[in-house]
């Protein structure tokens, strides 16, 4: 059975005290709402990670928003997967569209990061998605296929089984636009079919694929009702405890 995951991405928001306060609220609220195979994850800025892991109590999982592709070394300002693991992280976002766009992260670089994250027993939340131009010119299937092939399909089946995927239409991130449930389902089904072609039906059926593109409490019920959508990678709505927990509650409705 596929895991149902709602992962919050705080991005570069919240100072230390604000983050601890918000997380404490989320933990207390999620404790009453989480059921079965549902997983709640908060991917915070690095400054929060150690404290949040101590507050999590097994109720909410902790994730980072990025890591470096090397184990260690003279990389001023960077952080390694080993460091993240040492403070209780379990998840790492890899290849978010903002990293691809603003920091020119290539598929090949993301493949290196993914391998190192797995080596350190962390779960990558690997992001793929197309821009508005790619959506409009009809190349989006090719774009997604290329991102999967170059970034992930070098992995063994055993390693790929540890991956969580997130489809984020770049044109719907922070814009207020959202893919329709039908558009999102179409892409999730396409991704699952590509996984099946590479690794077989069983692995494809058991891979968790999240939707990340202005997902909120209002549109989550329709999105999560789609057969191939297993949860969300949540941006702005994860900065408000009630909004984030209302998205989690969608699984119970």
C-alpha positions, 0 to 999 in steps of 0.5 A, spaced: 500 500 500 502 506 498 504 511 503 499 517 504 504 523 505 503 531 506 509 534 506 510 542 508 516 546 505 517 552 509 522 555 504 526 561 507 521 563 512 520 563 520 525 565 524 527 560 530 522 561 535 517 562 530 518 555 527 518 552 534 512 555 535 508 553 529 511 546 529 509 545 536 502 547 534 502 542 528 505 536 532 499 537 537 494 538 532 496 532 527 497 527 533 489 527 533 488 527 526 493 522 523 491 515 521 493 508 518 499 509 513 498 517 513 505 521 514 506 528 516 513 531 514 515 538 515 521 540 511 524 546 515 530 551 514 536 548 517 536 552 523 530 549 526 532 541 524 535 539 531 530 542 535 524 540 531 526 533 531 526 533 539 519 536 539 516 531 533 515 525 538 514 520 532 508 524 530 511 529 525 517 527 521 523 532 519 525 533 513 530 538 510 530 542 503 536 541 500 543 538 501 550 538 498 552 532 493 558 531 497 559 527 503 564 533 506 569 538 504 571 545 503 564 547 501 563 553 505 555 554 506 553 547 504 550 542 509 551 534 508 546 528 508 550 525 514 549 532 518 542 532 516 541 525 519 545 526 525 540 531 527 534 527 526 532 528 519 528 523 515 527 526 509 530 531 504 527 535 498 531 534 492 530 538 485 525 543 487 523 547 481 526 553 485 533 550 486 533 548 479 531 555 477 535 559 481 541 555 483 542 551 476 541 544 479 542 539 473 538 532 473 545 530 473 547 533 480 540 531 483 542 524 481 548 525 485 545 528 491 539 522 491 545 517 491 548 520 497 541 521 501 540 514 500 547 512 502 545 516 509 538 512 510 534 518 508 528 519 504 529 523 498 522 527 496 524 528 488 521 533 484 519 534 477 515 538 473 514 543 467 514 550 466 508 554 463 512 555 456 513 547 456 506 546 458 503 550 453 508 548 447 506 541 449 513 538 451 511 537 458 511 529 457 518 529 454 521 534 460 518 530 465 521 523 462 528 526 461 528 529 468 526 522 471 531 518 466 537 523 468 535 524 475 533 517 478 533 511 473 540 510 474 538 507 481 537 500 482 530 497 483 531 497 491 534 504 491 528 506 487 523 503 492 525 508 497 524 514 493 518 519 494 516 523 488 513 530 487 510 533 481 510 540 481 507 544 475 512 550 476 507 554 473 503 553 479 508 554 484 506 561 488 502 563 482 495 562 485 494 557 479 493 550 480 493 544 475 486 541 475 485 535 478 484 532 471 491 535 469 494 533 475 492 526 475 494 525 468 501 527 469 501 522 476 499 517 471 504 518 466 509 518 471 507 512 474 507 509 467 514 511 466 516 507 472 512 501 470 516 501 464 523 501 467 522 498 474 515 494 473 508 494 475 509 492 482 514 498 484 510 503 480 504 501 484 507 502 490 511 509 489 508 515 493 507 521 488 505 527 491 502 533 488 506 540 489 503 546 486 499 551 490 495 545 494 491 548 499 485 545 504 480 547 499 483 544 493 486 538 496 480 534 497 479 533 489 486 533 488 487 527 493 481 523 490 485 522 484 487 515 483 495 516 482 495 522 487 498 520 494 498 527 498 502 533 497 508 537 497 505 544 501 508 551 500 504 557 503 499 553 506 504 549 511 506 556 514 499 556 518 498 550 522 490 549 521 491 550 514 496 544 514 492 540 518 486 541 514 490 538 508 492 532 512 484 531 514 483 530 507 485 523 507 479 522 513 474 525 509 
